[in-house]
């Protein structure tokens, strides 16, 4: 029974102590019959309440900058030219002059088709013209003879006129022969297929030895122009006026961005925008072009597009991280001369991931807090430093400790003199 009473007393004491620690009740201190008087408790010193230390925060000055005005959109990369290379004659494929995925220049050899039949037709056309030219030469000689006889009345005028008509017929026949030669020459040239544009070849659709026909729709290979390359995207009709004004001023800069909307893939410019707004979506199509010298953009790829349509001159800017949102709208914490902060409502103009344009609420050179908002409120005491000062005050890491840390991450192998495992 005594043991049970002792256990209950211990449990009651532990419960009272825990309630006191949580603030649910207040137990008297040892040796006193009541709650300790102000100034003698654990949270107070002998001279009154203990002052809270300043909250360390980072702060930057409000500065004036020229801020570009941009429009963001999502676009699809599209080649400026795409060609399906097809044969214009029938025949056996003798040779392919490219590899899959190869960059080719305009005029490079792509394929050769057996051309003996077309060469024979060309030679035949040449021979026919030579035959007709011989007949024309003889007819001209006869015409000259009949003309002299007609002038001296030793021959009839009718015979001379008939001979003149024969010469004209033979001249027309030689012109027909020349056209036949040109046609045969063209068909013969079709047997050698050359690249029509600069670009990158895809996967070939036929192998050497197969019969190629002009009626084949698949063709031999597809060539896609990679440099330069385009991007097609839609903009809301509300942005049309700003884009139109920017185009009137000159070339409009465009950037292709990675999915993070920060890393720039390629710089380019706007080529053209459509002549009408799509009534179903309320958007207008815009086309940009990029040099794509590093082939970072690929046909069919989705990219973020950023257009720079204007520049705001000398506006007040702060880091976007300094702007907070409250019930009354955006605000910032301004660091005053007495090292306290003041909650200040601001009017924000344009804003992106890095900078916010402040139209009113703060002045140039005022310091605004960018970090540490969870521990501060209006009038709080702070210890504000700039990011540069904070970086300079960071302790430098021991090179040996840095090396050991990198080895633990696997960035480095064993240091010199350290035995390899095994």
C-alpha positions in Angstrom: 0.0 0.0 0.0 2.8 2.4 0.9 4.5 1.5 -2.4 1.3 2.4 -4.4 1.0 5.7 -2.5 4.7 6.5 -3.3 4.1 5.8 -7.0 1.0 8.1 -7.1 2.9 10.9 -5.4 5.8 10.6 -7.9 3.3 10.6 -10.9 1.5 13.7 -9.5 4.8 15.5 -9.0 5.9 14.7 -12.5 2.6 15.9 -13.9 2.7 19.1 -12.0 6.3 19.8 -13.2 5.3 19.1 -16.8 2.3 21.4 -16.6 4.5 24.1 -15.1 7.0 23.7 -18.0 4.2 24.0 -20.6 2.8 27.1 -18.9 -0.6 25.5 -18.0 -0.1 26.2 -14.2 2.4 28.2 -12.2 4.1 26.5 -9.3 5.7 28.5 -6.4 9.5 28.4 -6.3 11.3 26.5 -3.6 11.5 28.5 -0.5 8.7 30.9 -1.5 5.0 30.6 -0.9 3.9 32.5 -4.1 4.9 33.2 -7.6 8.2 35.0 -7.8 8.0 38.8 -7.9 8.8 40.6 -11.1 12.5 40.9 -11.7 13.5 37.7 -9.9 12.2 35.0 -12.2 14.3 32.9 -14.6 13.3 35.1 -17.6 14.2 38.3 -15.7 17.4 39.6 -14.2 17.8 41.4 -11.0 17.3 44.7 -12.8 14.1 43.9 -14.6 13.1 42.3 -18.0 16.0 41.1 -20.1 16.2 42.9 -23.5 15.7 40.8 -26.7 18.8 40.8 -28.9 18.6 42.4 -32.4 17.4 40.0 -35.2 20.0 39.4 -37.8 18.7 40.2 -41.3 20.0 40.9 -44.8 19.1 44.3 -46.3 19.7 46.0 -49.6 19.3 49.6 -50.7 16.6 50.8 -53.0 18.3 51.7 -56.3 17.5 53.2 -59.7 17.8 51.0 -62.8 16.7 50.7 -66.4 14.3 47.8 -66.3 13.4 46.0 -69.6 9.7 45.3 -70.1 9.2 41.8 -71.2 6.4 39.5 -72.4 6.6 35.7 -71.7 5.0 33.0 -73.7 5.4 29.3 -74.5 6.4 28.4 -78.0 7.2 25.5 -80.3 10.5 25.3 -82.2 9.9 25.0 -86.0 12.4 24.8 -88.8 12.3 27.6 -91.4 12.5 25.1 -94.2 11.8 21.3 -94.4 12.3 19.3 -97.6 11.4 15.7 -98.4 13.9 14.7 -101.0 12.2 12.7 -103.7 13.5 11.3 -107.0 12.1 12.8 -110.2 13.1 9.7 -112.3 12.8 5.9 -112.0 15.8 3.7 -111.7 18.0 1.6 -109.5 19.7 3.4 -106.5 23.4 3.1 -107.0 24.8 5.3 -104.2 23.9 7.4 -101.1 26.1 10.3 -100.4 25.0 11.0 -96.8 24.7 9.4 -93.4 21.7 9.5 -91.1 21.7 12.7 -89.1 24.4 14.4 -91.1 24.7 18.1 -91.7 24.7 18.8 -95.4 25.2 22.0 -97.5 23.1 23.0 -100.5 24.5 21.2 -103.6 26.0 18.3 -101.7 25.6 14.8 -103.3 22.7 12.9 -101.7 22.1 10.0 -104.2 22.9 8.6 -107.6 20.4 6.7 -109.7 21.3 4.5 -112.7 21.3 6.8 -115.7 22.3 4.8 -118.7 18.8 5.0 -120.3 18.7 8.8 -119.8 22.2 9.1 -121.2 21.1 7.2 -124.3 18.1 9.5 -124.8 20.4 12.6 -124.4 22.8 11.2 -127.0 20.0 10.5 -129.4 18.7 14.1 -129.1 22.2 15.4 -129.9 22.5 13.2 -133.0 19.0 14.3 -134.2 20.0 17.9 -134.0 23.2 17.2 -135.9 21.3 15.5 -138.7 18.8 18.4 -139.0 21.6 21.0 -138.9 23.3 19.2 -141.9 20.0 19.3 -143.8 19.6 23.0 -142.9 23.1 23.8 -144.2 22.4 22.1 -147.6 19.0 23.9 -147.8 20.7 27.3 -147.3 23.2 26.5 -150.1 20.3 25.6 -152.5 18.4 28.8 -151.4 21.4 30.9 -152.3 21.7 29.2 -155.8 18.0 29.5 -156.6 18.0 33.2 -155.5 20.8 34.0 -158.0 19.1 32.2 -160.8 15.8 34.0 -160.1 17.6 37.4 -160.2 19.1 36.6 -163.7 15.8 35.1 -164.9 17.5 31.7 -165.4 15.4 30.2 -162.7 11.8 30.6 -161.5 10.9 32.9 -158.6 8.5 30.3 -157.2 11.4 27.7 -156.8 13.4 30.3 -154.9 10.5 31.1 -152.6 9.9 27.4 -152.0 13.5 26.8 -151.0 13.3 29.8 -148.6 10.3 28.1 -146.8 12.3 24.8 -146.6 15.2 26.6 -144.9 12.8 28.2 -142.4 11.2 24.7 -141.6 14.7 23.2 -141.0 15.6 26.1 -138.7 12.5 25.5 -136.6 13.3 21.8 -136.6 16.8 22.5 -135.1 15.2 24.6 -132.4 12.9 21.6 -131.6 16.0 19.4 -131.5 17.7 21.9 -129.0 14.6 21.7 -126.7 14.7 17.9 -126.8 18.4 18.1 -125.9 17.7 20.4 -123.0 14.9 18.1 -121.8 17.1 15.0 -122.0 19.9 16.9 -120.2 17.5 17.8 -117.4 16.2 14.2 -117.0 19.8 13.0 -117.0 20.7 15.5 -114.2 17.7 14.2 -112.2 19.6 10.9 -111.8 22.1 12.8 -109.6 20.2 14.1 -106.5 21.7 17.1 -104.7 20.8 18.7 -101.4 18.3 21.6 -102.1 19.0 23.4 -98.8 21.5 23.5 -95.9 20.3 21.3 -93.0 20.3 18.1 -91.1 19.3 14.8 -92.7 16.9 12.5 -90.9 16.7 8.7 -91.2 17.0 7.5 -94.8 13.9 5.8 -96.2 15.6 3.5 -98.7 18.8 1.6 -99.1 21.2 1.2 -102.0 20.1 -1.3 -104.6 16.4 -0.7 -104.4 14.4 0.6 -107.3 13.5 4.3 -106.9 10.3 5.7 -108.5 9.2 9.2 -109.0 5.8 8.3 -107.6 7.2 7.3 -104.2 5.7 9.6 -101.6 8.1 8.7 -98.8 11.1 10.0 -100.7 14.7 9.2 -99.9 15.3 11.4 -96.8 14.0 14.5 -95.1 16.3 17.5 -94.7 15.4 20.1 -91.9 17.1 23.5 -91.7 18.6 23.9 -88.3 20.5 27.2 -88.7 18.7 29.6 -88.4 15.6 28.1 -86.8 12.2 29.5 -85.9 9.8 29.4 -82.9 6.1 29.9 -83.2 4.0 31.0 -80.2 0.8 32.8 -79.4 0.3 36.1 -77.5 -2.9 37.5 -76.0 -4.5 40.2 -78.1 -3.9 42.6 -75.1 -0.2 42.4 -75.9 -0.6 43.2 -79.6 -0.4 47.0 -79.2 2.9 46.8 -77.2 4.4 44.4 -79.7 3.3 46.6 -82.7 4.8 49.7 -81.1 8.1 47.8 -80.4 8.2 46.5 -84.0 7.7 50.0 -85.3 10.8 51.2 -83.3 13.0 48.4 -84.8 14.1 44.9 -84.2 12.4 43.2 -81.2 14.7 41.0 -79.1 13.5 37.5 -78.2 15.0 34.9 -75.9 14.5 31.1 -75.8 14.6 30.0 -72.2 14.9 26.7 -70.4 12.0 25.3 -68.3 13.3 27.2 -65.2 12.6 30.4 -67.1 16.1 31.6 -66.1 18.7 29.9 -68.3 18.9 31.4 -71.8 19.2 28.9 -74.6 19.5 31.3 -77.5 19.0 35.0 -78.4 17.0 35.9 -81.5 14.5 38.4 -82.8 10.9 38.6 -83.9 10.4 38.0 -87.6 6.7 38.6 -88.1 3.3 38.3 -86.4 0.0 37.2 -88.1 -2.3 39.6 -89.8 -5.3 38.7 -87.7 -6.3 37.7 -84.2 -7.7 34.2 -83.8 -11.3 34.9 -82.8 -11.7 31.5 -81.0 -8.8 32.0 -78.6 -8.2 35.8 -78.6 -4.5 35.3 -79.4 -2.2 36.2 -82.3 0.5 34.0 -83.7 4.1 35.4 -83.6 7.2 33.9 -85.2 10.8 34.4 -83.9 14.1 33.3 -85.5 17.3 32.2 -83.8 20.8 31.6 -85.2 21.0 28.3 -83.3 24.7 28.0 -84.0 25.2 25.4 -81.2 22.1 23.5 -82.3 20.6 23.9 -78.8 17.1 24.3 -80.3 15.5 21.3 -82.0 12.4 21.1 -84.2 9.3 20.3 -82.2 10.8 21.3 -78.9 8.8 23.3 -76.4 10.6 26.4 -75.0 9.7 29.5 -73.0 9.9 32.7 -75.0 10.6 36.1 -73.6 10.2 39.3 -75.7 11.7 42.6 -74.7 9.3 45.3 -76.0 10.3 48.4 -73.9 12.7 49.7 -71.3 11.6 51.6 -68.1 14.3 54.3 -67.5 15.6 55.1 -64.0 12.8 53.4 -62.0 13.2 52.4 -58.3 13.8 48.7 -57.9 14.2 46.2 -55.0 14.8 42.5 -54.9 11.5 40.6 -55.4 12.3 38.7 -52.1 11.9 42.0 -50.2 8.2 42.5 -51.2 5.8 40.8 -48.8 2.0 40.4 -49.2 -0.4 41.4 -46.4 -4.1 42.1 -46.0 -3.7 45.6 -47.2 -1.5 44.7 -50.2 2.3 44.5 -50.8 4.7 46.0 -48.2 8.4 46.1 -47.3 10.3 46.4 -44.1 12.4 49.6 -44.2 15.4 49.8 -41.9 15.5 53.1 -40.0 18.5 54.9 -38.6 17.8 53.6 -35.1 18.2 50.0 -36.4 14.5 49.3 -36.2 12.3 48.3 -39.1 9.1 50.0 -40.3 6.4 48.2 -42.2 5.8 50.3 -45.3 3.1 49.7 -47.9 4.3 50.0 -51.5 2.8 50.1 -55.0 4.5 47.5 -57.2 4.7 48.0 -60.9 6.3 45.3 -63.0 7.7 42.3 -61.2 9.7 39.2 -62.1 11.7 36.5 -60.3 14.6 38.9 -59.5 13.4 42.5 -59.4 10.3 44.4 -58.5 9.6 48.0 -59.7 8.3 50.2 -56.8 6.2 53.0 -58.1 5.6 54.6 -54.6 6.2 53.9 -50.9 10.0 54.0 -50.6 12.8 56.3 -51.6 16.2 55.8 -53.2 19.0 54.6 -50.9 16.6 53.4 -48.2 17.5 49.9 -46.9 14.8 47.2 -47.2 14.9 43.8 -45.6 15.2 40.7 -47.9 15.4 37.8 -45.4 14.4 37.0 -41.8 10.8 38.0 -42.0 9.6 35.2 -39.7 11.3 36.9 -36.6 10.6 40.5 -37.2 7.5 42.8 -37.0 6.9 46.5 -37.2 9.3 48.3 -34.9 11.5 45.3 -34.2 15.2 45.8 -33.5 17.4 44.3 -36.2 21.1 43.9 -37.1 21.0 44.6 -40.8 24.0 43.7 -43.1 24.2 43.7 -46.9 24.7 40.4 -48.7 28.3 41.4 -49.6 29.1 42.1 -45.9 27.4 38.8 -44.9 29.5 36.9 -47.4 32.7 38.6 -46.3 32.0 37.7 -42.6 31.4 34.0 -43.3 34.3 32.0 -41.8 36.6 30.5 -44.4 36.6 26.7 -44.5 39.8 24.9 -43.8 41.2 23.5 -47.1 41.8 20.1 -45.5 38.2 20.1 -44.1 36.9 21.1 -47.5 38.8 18.3 -49.2 37.5 15.7 -46.6 34.0 17.0 -47.2 34.3 16.7 -50.9 35.7 13.2 -50.5 32.7 12.2 -48.4 30.4 13.5 -51.2 32.4 11.5 -53.7 33.6 14.5 -55.7 37.3 13.6 -55.1 39.3 10.4 -54.9 41.6 9.6 -52.1 44.1 12.3 -51.2 47.8 11.9 -51.9 49.3 9.3 -49.6 45.9 7.7 -48.8 45.8 4.0 -49.7 43.2 2.9 -52.2 40.6 0.5 -50.9 41.5 -3.2 -51.4 
